[in-house]
């Protein structure tokens, strides 16, 4: 997360990284459990978003930049944040 995600999603994971101003829609705020998720909140869906990106947003895929294990590390970190840990599914 620190290497690939902070620029957009912010060090606090609040969607307010320094590059966030360049994106519409804004980067996801991982602290907000009420935000809508384009691909869904399940582990596999979050993995797909991190690995492949999210169409119609500024979210790029990182499968070329991270190993599968690293991608899962990011997913597990995101799942520890209020935006996912408080999910209803």
C-alpha positions as CSV (number, residue, x, y, z in Angstrom):
1,X,0.0,0.0,0.0
2,X,2.7,2.4,1.0
3,X,4.5,2.0,-2.4
4,X,1.7,1.8,-4.9
5,X,-1.5,3.3,-3.3
6,X,-0.6,6.3,-1.1
7,X,-0.2,8.8,-3.9
8,X,-4.0,8.5,-4.7
9,X,-5.6,6.9,-1.7
10,X,-3.5,8.8,0.9
11,X,-1.4,7.6,3.8
12,X,-4.5,7.6,6.0
13,X,-6.4,5.6,3.3
14,X,-9.0,8.4,3.2
15,X,-8.8,9.0,-0.6
16,X,-6.9,12.2,-0.2
17,X,-3.4,11.4,-1.5
18,X,-1.5,14.1,-3.3
19,X,-2.5,12.8,-6.8
20,X,-6.2,12.5,-5.8
21,X,-7.1,15.9,-7.2
22,X,-6.4,14.6,-10.7
23,X,-9.2,12.0,-10.6
24,X,-12.9,12.0,-11.2
25,X,-14.3,10.0,-9.6
26,X,-12.1,10.6,-6.6
27,X,-10.0,7.7,-5.2
28,X,-11.8,5.4,-2.8
29,X,-11.9,6.4,0.9
30,X,-11.2,3.1,2.6
31,X,-12.3,4.5,5.9
32,X,-15.9,5.0,4.9
33,X,-18.1,1.9,5.2
34,X,-20.9,3.6,3.3
35,X,-19.1,4.2,0.0
36,X,-20.4,2.3,-3.0
37,X,-17.9,-0.3,-4.4
38,X,-17.9,-0.6,-8.2
39,X,-16.8,-4.3,-8.3
40,X,-18.0,-5.3,-4.8
41,X,-16.5,-5.7,-1.4
42,X,-15.7,-9.4,-1.4
43,X,-12.1,-10.4,-1.1
44,X,-11.9,-11.7,-4.7
45,X,-13.6,-8.6,-6.0
46,X,-11.2,-6.3,-4.1
47,X,-8.3,-8.4,-5.4
48,X,-9.6,-8.0,-9.0
49,X,-9.8,-4.2,-8.5
50,X,-6.2,-4.0,-7.2
51,X,-4.9,-6.5,-9.8
52,X,-6.8,-5.4,-12.9
53,X,-8.0,-1.9,-12.1
54,X,-11.6,-0.5,-12.2
55,X,-13.1,0.6,-15.6
56,X,-14.4,4.2,-15.7
57,X,-12.2,5.3,-12.8
58,X,-8.5,6.3,-12.4
59,X,-7.8,3.0,-10.6
60,X,-5.1,1.2,-12.6
61,X,-4.3,-2.4,-12.2
62,X,-1.1,-3.4,-10.4
63,X,-0.7,-7.1,-11.5
64,X,2.4,-6.1,-13.5
65,X,3.9,-4.2,-10.5
66,X,3.2,-6.6,-7.7
67,X,3.3,-10.4,-7.2
68,X,0.1,-12.2,-6.4
69,X,1.2,-12.5,-2.8
70,X,1.8,-8.7,-2.6
71,X,-1.6,-8.1,-4.2
72,X,-3.2,-10.2,-1.5
73,X,-1.2,-8.3,1.2
74,X,-2.9,-5.1,-0.1
75,X,-6.3,-6.8,0.0
76,X,-5.8,-8.0,3.6
77,X,-4.6,-4.5,4.6
78,X,-7.7,-2.9,3.0
79,X,-9.9,-5.5,4.7
80,X,-8.6,-4.3,8.1
81,X,-9.8,-0.7,7.4
82,X,-13.4,0.5,8.4
83,X,-14.5,0.7,4.7
84,X,-14.2,-3.1,4.4
85,X,-14.1,-4.4,7.9
86,X,-17.5,-3.0,8.5
87,X,-19.0,-4.4,5.3
88,X,-22.4,-6.1,5.4
89,X,-21.5,-9.1,3.2
